[in-house]
């Protein structure tokens, strides 16, 4: 998979997510499949329980089905999933 700024347009439900950095200490280390997504949160299944993680407070690592792992700042993902399709991001590299 080629990583481009368009990665924020991907569907994250079903991917494996890990919170690598967060300003909320309780979110660190939460990992598991993403079950649902709202405007401001991801719902992640962690150790048999569902955890709501606020996007804006965290940096996420997502592993896609082809094995590609990407790290994305949650502030880029804030917004409804269907509205992210319309969003454009300036190239950061």
C-alpha distances in whole Angstrom, upper triangle without the diagonal:
4,6,9,13,12,10,14,14,12,14,15,18,17,14,16,17,19,21,21,24,26,30,31,32,32,28,27,25,25,22,21,20,20,23,23,23,26,26,27,26,23,25,24,25,26,29,30,31,29,28,28,26,27,24,26,27,24,20,18,15,13,11,9,10,8,9,7,10,10,14,15,19,21,23,20,19,23,24,24,21,22,23,20,19,21,21,20,19,20,17,18,17
4,6,10,10,9,13,14,13,16,16,20,20,17,18,19,20,22,22,24,26,29,31,32,32,29,27,26,26,24,23,22,22,25,25,24,26,26,27,26,24,26,25,27,28,31,32,33,31,30,29,27,27,24,25,26,23,20,18,16,14,14,12,14,11,12,9,11,11,14,15,18,20,22,19,19,23,24,24,21,22,23,19,18,20,19,17,16,17,14,15,14
4,7,8,7,10,12,11,14,15,18,19,16,17,17,18,19,19,20,23,26,28,29,29,26,25,24,24,22,22,21,20,23,23,22,24,23,24,23,21,24,23,26,27,29,31,31,29,27,27,24,24,20,21,23,20,17,15,13,12,12,12,14,13,13,9,10,8,11,11,14,17,18,15,16,19,21,22,19,20,20,17,16,18,17,15,13,14,11,12,11
4,5,6,9,10,11,15,16,19,20,18,19,19,20,21,20,21,23,26,28,30,30,27,26,26,25,24,24,23,21,24,24,22,23,22,23,23,22,25,24,27,28,32,33,32,30,29,27,24,24,20,21,23,20,17,16,15,14,15,14,17,16,16,13,13,10,12,12,14,16,17,13,15,18,19,20,18,19,18,15,14,16,14,11,10,10,8,9,9
4,5,7,9,10,14,15,19,20,18,20,18,20,20,20,20,22,24,26,28,29,25,25,25,25,23,24,23,21,23,22,20,21,20,20,21,20,23,24,27,28,31,33,32,29,27,25,23,21,18,18,20,18,16,15,15,15,16,16,19,18,18,15,14,11,12,10,12,14,14,10,12,15,16,18,16,17,16,12,12,13,10,8,6,7,6,8,9
4,5,6,8,11,13,16,18,17,19,18,20,21,21,22,23,26,27,29,30,26,26,26,25,23,23,21,19,22,20,18,19,18,19,20,19,22,23,26,27,31,32,31,28,27,25,22,21,18,19,21,19,17,16,16,14,16,15,17,17,18,15,15,12,13,12,14,15,15,11,11,15,15,16,13,14,13,10,9,10,9,8,8,10,9,11,13
4,5,5,9,10,14,15,13,15,14,16,17,18,19,20,23,25,26,27,23,23,22,22,20,19,18,16,19,18,16,18,17,18,18,16,19,19,22,24,27,28,27,25,23,22,20,19,16,17,19,17,14,13,12,11,12,11,14,14,15,12,11,9,10,9,12,12,14,10,10,14,14,15,12,14,14,10,10,13,11,11,10,12,11,12,14
4,5,8,9,13,15,13,15,14,16,16,17,18,19,21,22,25,25,21,22,22,20,19,19,17,15,17,16,13,14,13,14,15,14,17,18,21,23,26,27,26,23,21,19,17,16,13,14,17,15,13,12,12,11,14,13,16,17,17,14,13,11,11,8,10,10,11,7,6,10,11,12,9,11,11,7,8,10,9,9,9,12,12,13,15
4,7,9,12,15,14,16,16,18,19,21,21,22,24,25,28,27,24,24,24,23,21,20,18,16,17,15,13,14,14,15,16,15,18,19,22,24,28,28,27,24,23,21,19,18,15,17,20,18,16,15,15,13,15,14,16,17,18,16,16,13,14,12,14,13,14,10,9,12,11,11,8,9,9,6,5,8,8,9,10,13,14,16,18
4,6,9,11,10,13,13,16,18,19,21,22,25,25,27,26,23,23,23,21,19,18,15,13,15,14,12,14,15,16,16,14,16,17,19,22,25,25,25,22,21,20,18,18,15,18,20,18,16,14,14,11,12,10,12,14,15,13,13,12,13,12,14,14,15,12,10,13,13,12,9,10,12,9,8,12,12,13,13,16,16,18,19
4,6,8,8,12,12,16,17,19,21,22,25,25,26,25,22,23,22,19,17,16,12,10,11,10,9,12,13,15,14,12,14,14,17,19,23,22,22,19,19,17,17,17,15,18,20,18,17,14,14,11,12,10,12,14,15,14,14,13,15,13,15,14,16,14,11,13,13,11,8,9,12,10,10,14,14,16,16,20,20,21,23
4,6,5,8,8,12,14,16,18,19,22,21,23,22,18,19,18,16,13,12,9,7,9,8,8,11,13,14,12,9,11,11,13,16,19,19,19,16,15,14,14,14,12,16,17,15,14,11,11,8,9,9,11,14,14,13,12,12,13,11,14,12,15,13,10,13,13,12,9,12,14,12,13,16,16,17,18,21,21,21,23
4,6,9,9,13,15,18,20,20,23,22,24,22,18,20,19,16,13,11,8,5,6,6,7,11,13,14,12,9,9,9,11,14,17,17,16,14,14,13,14,15,14,17,19,17,16,13,13,10,11,10,12,15,16,15,15,15,16,15,17,15,17,16,13,15,14,13,10,13,15,14,15,18,18,21,21,24,24,25,26
4,7,9,13,15,18,21,21,25,24,25,23,19,20,18,15,12,9,6,5,6,8,10,14,17,17,15,11,11,10,10,13,16,15,16,14,15,15,15,18,16,20,21,19,18,14,13,10,10,9,9,13,13,14,14,15,16,16,19,17,20,19,16,18,18,16,14,16,19,17,18,21,22,23,24,27,26,26,28
4,6,10,13,15,18,19,23,22,23,21,18,18,16,14,11,8,6,6,9,10,12,15,17,17,15,11,11,10,11,13,16,16,17,15,15,15,15,17,15,19,19,17,15,11,10,6,6,6,7,10,10,11,10,11,13,13,16,15,18,17,15,17,18,17,14,17,19,17,18,21,21,22,22,25,24,24,25
4,7,10,13,16,17,21,20,20,19,15,15,13,11,7,5,4,6,10,12,13,17,19,18,15,12,11,9,9,10,13,14,15,14,14,15,14,16,15,18,18,15,14,10,8,6,5,7,9,12,10,11,9,11,12,13,16,15,19,18,16,18,20,19,17,20,22,20,21,24,23,24,23,26,25,24,25
4,7,9,12,13,17,16,17,16,12,12,10,8,5,6,6,6,10,12,12,15,17,16,13,9,10,7,9,10,13,15,14,13,12,12,11,13,12,15,15,11,10,7,6,5,7,9,12,14,12,12,10,10,10,11,12,12,15,15,13,16,18,18,16,19,21,18,20,23,22,23,22,24,23,22,23
4,6,9,11,14,14,14,13,9,8,7,6,4,7,9,9,13,14,15,17,19,17,14,11,12,9,11,10,13,15,15,14,12,13,11,13,12,15,13,10,9,6,5,6,9,12,15,17,14,13,10,10,9,11,12,12,15,16,15,17,19,20,19,22,23,21,23,26,24,24,23,25,24,22,23
4,6,7,11,10,11,10,7,6,6,6,6,10,12,11,15,15,15,17,18,15,12,11,12,10,12,11,14,17,16,14,11,12,9,11,10,12,10,7,6,5,6,9,12,15,18,20,17,16,13,12,9,10,10,10,13,15,14,15,18,20,19,23,23,20,23,25,23,24,22,24,23,21,23
4,7,11,11,11,12,9,6,6,8,9,12,15,15,18,19,18,20,20,18,16,14,16,14,16,14,17,20,19,18,15,15,12,13,12,13,11,8,6,6,6,10,13,16,19,20,17,16,12,11,8,10,10,11,14,15,15,17,21,22,21,25,25,22,25,27,24,24,22,23,23,20,21
4,7,9,9,11,8,6,8,10,12,15,17,17,20,20,19,20,20,17,15,15,17,15,18,16,19,22,20,19,16,15,12,12,11,11,9,6,5,7,9,13,16,19,23,24,21,19,15,13,10,10,9,10,12,15,15,16,20,22,22,26,25,22,25,27,24,24,22,23,22,20,21
4,5,7,8,6,6,9,10,13,16,18,17,20,19,18,18,18,15,13,14,16,15,18,16,19,21,20,18,14,13,10,10,9,9,6,4,6,9,12,15,18,21,25,26,24,22,18,16,13,12,10,9,11,14,14,15,18,21,21,25,24,22,25,27,24,24,22,24,24,21,23
4,6,9,8,9,12,13,16,19,21,20,22,22,20,20,19,15,15,16,18,18,20,19,22,24,21,20,16,15,11,10,11,9,6,7,9,12,15,18,22,25,28,30,27,25,22,20,16,15,12,11,12,16,16,16,19,22,23,27,26,24,27,28,25,26,24,25,25,23,25
4,6,6,7,11,11,15,18,20,19,21,20,19,19,18,15,14,14,16,16,18,16,19,21,18,17,13,12,10,9,11,10,7,8,11,13,16,19,22,25,28,30,28,26,23,21,18,17,14,13,14,18,17,17,20,22,23,27,26,24,28,29,27,28,26,28,28,26,28
4,5,6,9,11,14,17,20,20,22,22,21,21,22,18,16,17,17,16,18,16,18,20,18,17,14,14,12,12,14,14,10,10,12,14,17,19,22,26,28,30,28,27,23,22,18,18,16,15,17,20,20,20,23,25,26,29,29,27,31,32,30,31,28,30,30,28,29
4,6,8,8,12,15,18,17,19,19,19,20,20,17,15,15,15,14,15,13,14,17,14,14,10,11,10,11,14,14,11,11,13,14,17,19,21,25,27,29,27,26,23,22,19,19,17,16,18,21,20,20,23,24,25,28,28,27,30,32,30,31,29,31,32,29,31
4,6,6,9,12,15,14,16,17,16,17,18,15,12,12,12,11,13,11,13,16,13,12,9,9,7,9,11,12,9,8,10,11,13,15,18,21,24,26,24,23,19,18,16,15,14,13,15,18,17,17,20,21,21,25,25,24,27,29,27,28,26,28,28,26,28
4,6,9,12,15,15,18,19,19,20,21,17,15,14,15,13,14,12,14,17,15,15,12,13,10,12,13,14,11,9,10,10,12,14,17,20,23,25,22,21,18,17,14,15,14,14,16,19,18,19,22,24,23,27,27,25,28,30,28,29,26,28,28,25,27
4,6,10,13,14,17,18,19,21,22,19,16,14,14,12,12,9,11,15,14,14,12,13,11,14,14,16,14,11,11,10,11,13,15,18,21,22,20,19,16,16,14,15,15,15,18,20,19,20,23,24,24,28,28,26,28,31,29,29,27,29,29,26,27
4,7,10,11,13,15,15,18,19,17,13,11,11,8,9,6,9,12,11,10,8,10,9,12,13,15,13,11,11,10,11,12,14,17,19,22,19,19,16,16,14,15,15,14,18,19,18,19,21,22,21,25,26,24,26,29,27,28,27,29,29,27,28
4,7,9,12,14,15,18,20,18,14,11,11,7,7,6,8,11,11,10,9,11,11,14,14,17,15,12,12,9,9,10,11,14,16,18,16,16,13,14,13,15,16,15,18,19,17,19,21,22,20,24,25,23,25,28,27,28,26,29,28,26,27
4,6,9,12,14,17,19,18,15,11,10,6,5,5,8,9,10,9,10,12,12,15,15,19,18,15,15,11,11,10,10,12,14,17,15,16,14,15,15,16,18,16,20,20,18,20,21,21,19,23,24,23,24,28,26,28,27,30,29,28,29
4,6,9,11,15,18,17,14,10,9,6,6,8,10,11,11,10,11,12,13,16,15,19,19,16,16,12,11,9,10,11,11,15,14,15,14,15,15,16,18,16,20,20,17,19,20,19,17,20,22,20,22,25,24,26,26,28,28,27,29
4,6,8,11,14,14,10,7,6,5,7,9,13,13,12,9,10,10,10,13,12,16,17,14,14,11,11,9,11,11,13,16,16,16,14,15,15,14,16,14,17,17,14,15,16,15,13,16,19,17,19,22,21,23,23,26,26,26,27
4,7,11,14,14,11,8,5,6,7,10,13,12,11,8,10,10,12,14,14,18,19,17,18,15,15,13,14,14,15,19,19,19,18,18,18,18,19,16,19,19,16,17,17,15,13,16,19,18,19,23,23,25,25,29,29,29,31
4,7,10,11,8,6,5,7,10,13,16,15,13,10,10,9,11,12,12,16,17,16,17,15,16,14,16,16,17,21,21,21,19,19,19,17,18,15,17,17,13,14,13,11,10,13,16,15,17,20,20,23,23,27,28,28,30
4,7,8,6,5,6,9,12,15,19,18,16,12,11,9,10,10,10,13,15,14,15,13,15,14,16,16,18,21,21,20,19,18,17,15,15,12,14,14,10,10,10,8,7,11,12,12,14,17,17,20,20,24,25,25,27
4,6,5,6,8,12,15,18,21,20,18,14,13,10,10,10,9,12,15,15,16,15,18,17,19,20,22,25,25,24,22,20,19,17,16,13,13,14,10,9,8,6,7,10,11,12,14,16,16,19,20,24,25,25,28
4,6,9,11,15,18,20,24,24,21,17,15,12,11,9,9,10,13,14,16,16,18,18,21,21,24,26,26,25,23,21,19,16,15,11,11,12,9,6,4,4,7,10,9,10,13,14,14,17,18,21,23,23,27
4,7,10,13,17,19,22,22,19,16,13,10,8,6,6,7,10,11,13,14,17,17,20,21,24,27,26,24,22,20,18,15,13,9,9,11,8,5,6,8,10,13,12,12,16,17,16,18,18,21,23,23,26
4,7,9,13,15,18,18,16,12,10,6,5,4,5,8,10,10,12,12,15,15,18,19,22,25,24,23,20,18,17,14,13,9,11,12,9,8,9,10,11,14,14,14,17,19,18,20,20,23,25,24,27
4,6,10,12,16,16,13,10,8,6,5,7,7,10,11,11,12,10,13,12,15,16,18,21,21,20,17,16,15,13,13,10,12,13,10,10,11,11,11,14,15,14,17,20,19,21,21,24,25,24,26
4,7,9,13,12,10,6,6,5,6,9,10,14,14,13,15,13,14,14,16,17,19,22,21,21,19,18,17,16,16,13,16,17,14,14,14,14,13,17,18,17,20,23,22,24,24,27,28,27,30
4,6,10,10,8,6,5,6,7,11,12,15,15,13,14,11,12,12,13,15,17,20,19,19,17,17,16,16,16,14,17,18,15,16,17,17,16,19,21,20,22,25,24,26,25,28,28,28,29
4,7,6,5,4,6,9,11,14,15,19,18,16,17,14,15,14,15,16,17,21,19,20,18,19,19,19,20,18,21,22,19,20,21,20,19,22,24,23,25,28,27,29,29,32,32,31,32
4,6,5,6,7,10,11,15,16,19,18,16,17,14,15,14,15,17,19,22,20,21,19,19,19,19,20,18,22,23,20,21,23,23,22,25,27,25,28,31,29,31,30,33,33,31,33
4,6,8,10,13,15,18,20,23,21,19,20,18,17,17,18,20,21,24,22,23,21,22,22,23,24,22,25,27,24,25,27,26,25,29,31,29,31,34,33,35,34,37,36,35,36
4,7,10,13,15,19,21,24,23,21,22,20,20,19,19,21,21,24,23,25,23,24,24,25,25,23,27,28,25,26,27,26,25,28,30,29,31,34,33,35,35,38,38,36,38
4,6,10,13,16,18,22,20,19,21,19,19,19,20,22,22,26,24,25,23,24,23,23,24,21,24,26,23,23,24,23,23,26,28,27,30,32,32,34,33,36,37,35,37
4,7,10,13,15,19,18,17,18,16,18,17,19,20,21,25,24,24,22,22,21,21,21,19,21,23,20,20,21,20,19,23,25,24,26,29,28,31,30,33,34,33,35
4,6,10,12,15,14,13,15,14,16,16,18,20,22,25,24,24,21,21,19,19,18,16,18,20,17,17,19,18,19,22,23,22,25,28,27,29,28,31,32,30,32
4,7,9,12,12,12,14,13,16,16,19,20,22,26,24,24,21,20,19,17,16,13,16,17,15,14,15,15,16,19,20,20,23,25,24,26,26,29,29,28,31
4,6,9,8,8,11,10,13,14,17,19,22,24,23,22,19,18,16,14,13,10,12,15,12,12,14,15,15,19,19,18,21,23,22,24,23,26,26,25,27
4,6,6,7,10,11,14,15,19,21,24,26,25,23,20,18,16,14,12,8,10,12,10,9,11,13,14,18,18,16,20,21,20,22,21,23,25,23,26
4,6,6,8,8,12,13,17,18,22,24,23,21,18,15,13,10,8,5,6,9,7,6,9,11,12,16,15,14,17,19,16,18,17,20,21,20,22
4,6,8,10,14,16,19,21,25,26,25,23,20,17,14,11,8,5,4,8,8,7,10,13,14,18,16,15,18,19,16,18,16,19,20,19,22
4,7,10,14,16,20,22,25,27,25,23,20,17,14,12,9,7,7,11,11,10,14,16,18,21,20,18,22,23,20,21,19,21,22,20,23
4,6,10,12,16,19,22,24,22,20,16,14,11,9,7,5,8,10,10,11,14,17,17,21,20,18,21,23,20,21,19,21,21,19,21
4,7,10,13,16,20,21,19,16,13,10,7,6,4,5,8,10,10,12,15,18,17,21,20,17,20,22,19,19,17,19,18,16,18
4,6,10,13,16,18,16,13,10,8,6,5,6,7,10,11,10,12,15,17,16,19,19,17,19,21,19,19,17,19,19,17,19
4,7,10,13,14,12,10,7,5,4,6,9,10,13,13,12,15,18,19,17,21,21,18,20,23,20,21,19,20,19,18,18
4,6,10,11,10,8,6,5,6,8,11,11,15,14,12,16,18,18,16,19,20,17,18,21,20,20,19,21,20,19,19
4,7,8,6,6,4,7,9,11,15,15,18,17,16,19,21,21,18,21,22,19,20,23,22,22,21,23,21,21,21
4,6,5,5,7,8,11,13,16,17,20,18,16,20,21,20,17,19,21,18,18,22,21,21,21,23,21,21,22
4,5,7,9,12,15,17,20,20,23,22,20,23,24,23,19,21,23,21,20,24,24,24,24,26,25,25,25
4,6,9,12,15,17,21,22,25,23,21,25,26,25,21,23,25,22,22,25,25,24,24,26,24,24,23
4,6,10,13,16,19,21,24,22,21,24,26,26,22,25,26,23,23,26,25,25,24,26,23,23,22
4,7,10,13,17,18,21,19,18,22,24,24,21,23,24,21,21,24,23,22,21,22,20,19,19
4,7,10,14,15,18,17,16,20,22,23,20,23,23,20,21,24,22,21,20,21,19,18,18
4,6,10,12,15,13,13,17,19,20,18,21,21,17,18,21,19,18,16,17,16,14,15
4,7,9,12,11,12,15,18,19,18,21,21,17,19,21,18,18,15,17,15,13,14
4,6,9,7,8,11,14,16,15,18,17,14,16,18,15,15,13,14,14,12,14
4,5,6,7,10,13,16,15,18,17,14,17,18,15,15,13,14,14,12,15
4,5,5,7,10,13,13,16,15,13,16,17,14,15,14,16,17,15,18
4,5,5,9,12,13,16,14,12,15,16,13,14,12,14,16,14,18
4,6,9,11,11,14,12,9,12,13,10,10,9,11,13,12,15
4,6,8,8,11,10,7,11,12,10,12,11,14,15,15,18
4,7,9,11,10,8,12,13,11,13,13,16,18,18,21
4,6,8,7,7,10,11,10,13,14,17,19,20,23
4,5,5,6,9,11,11,14,16,19,21,22,25
4,5,5,7,10,10,13,15,19,20,21,24
4,6,6,8,10,13,16,19,21,23,25
4,5,6,7,11,13,17,19,21,24
4,5,5,8,10,14,16,17,20
4,6,8,11,14,16,18,21
4,7,10,13,16,18,21
4,7,10,13,15,18
4,7,9,12,15
4,6,8,11
4,6,9
4,6
4
